[in-house]
Amino acid sequence: MRDRDKSAVSALRSALAALDNAEAVPVGEAGLRGVALEHSPVGAGTTEAARRELSESNVVDVVRAEAAERLEAAERLTAPAHADRAARLRAEAAVLLRFLDGPGAA
């Protein structure tokens, strides 16, 4: 039971990080050039950029990509010494796919 929980926690943390990265807005190089220190913005939040809002289909795509990445990595781990790691990756992928497919999915 504990191993399964660790797999779920690992998979969900990774998926949340991937979603956070997908929401990030790239910093334009033009905004970083030629700004003198005395002309730079001052104060809390003045350099914050609005994050992108992902649609439901974008979220599903990111989570499916995370699951696919784990399944591909598990496929590459063919040596018997890596069987535990491959099983853990498959379990993490199953957790992510279960969230996408609904609670009744196996």
N, C-alpha and C positions, 0 to 999 in steps of 0.2 A: 504494500500500500504506500509506504513512504517513497519508494523509487518512482512510483507513478506520479505522486504529488511533485516530486522534484522535476520530473520531465515536464509536467504541466506548467510549473512555475517558470522553468527555463524557457519553454516555448512561448509563453505569454509575455514574459519580459522582453524577449527578442522581438516579438511581433509588435509590441508597444513602441520599442525603440525604432523599428523600421517605419512605423506609422508616423512617429515624431519626425524622423528624417524626411519622410515624404511631404510633410507639411512645411518644411523649412523653405524659406525664400532665399535663393542665391544672392550673395552680396555682389552688386555691380562694381566693377573695377573703377568706373568713372567716379563713383562716390568716394573712393578712397584716395584719389590723386589730388594734389594741389590744395589740400585743406590745411591751412595754417592752424596752429594750436589755439591761437586767440580767436579764431573763427569757428572752432569746433563746438558742437552742441554741448550744453551743460545741463545737468540735472538728471534725476532718476527717470528712466524710461525714454529719454530723448533719442537714444540710438536704437530703440526697439523697432523692429519691422513687423508688420502684420503677417501672420502666418497664413498659408493657404488653407482653405477649407476643402477637405477631400469629400467627394461624393461617396455614396454607399458602394457604388461599383469600384471606385478607386480603392477603398478600404479592402473590399473583397479581393481585388487584384493583388494588393500588397501582401495580404495574409496568405493567399494561394501561392504566391511566389516564395514566401518564407517556407511553406510546407514543401513545395517542389524542390527547393534548395536542400532541405534536409533529406528528402527521399533520394535525390541524386547523390548526395554525399554518402548515404548509407549503401547505395549500390556500388560505389567505388571501393568501399571497405570490404574486400573479399577475403582477406587473410583471417584465419581463425583467431588470431590474437586480437583482432578488432571487432569481434562478434558483439561484445557488450556495447561498444560505442555505436555500432550500426543499429542495434536494437533500441538504444536510447534515442537515436535520431528518428527512427521509425515511430517510436512512441510520441515524440514531440510533434511530428507531422500529423499523427492521428488526432492529437489534441486540437491542433489548429483546424484541421478539416472538420472535426466534430462541431466546432463553434460555427463554422460556415454552413454546414449542412443541417444544423438543428439538433435539438436534444435527443431526438429519436434515432439519429443516425448511428451506425455502428462504427 
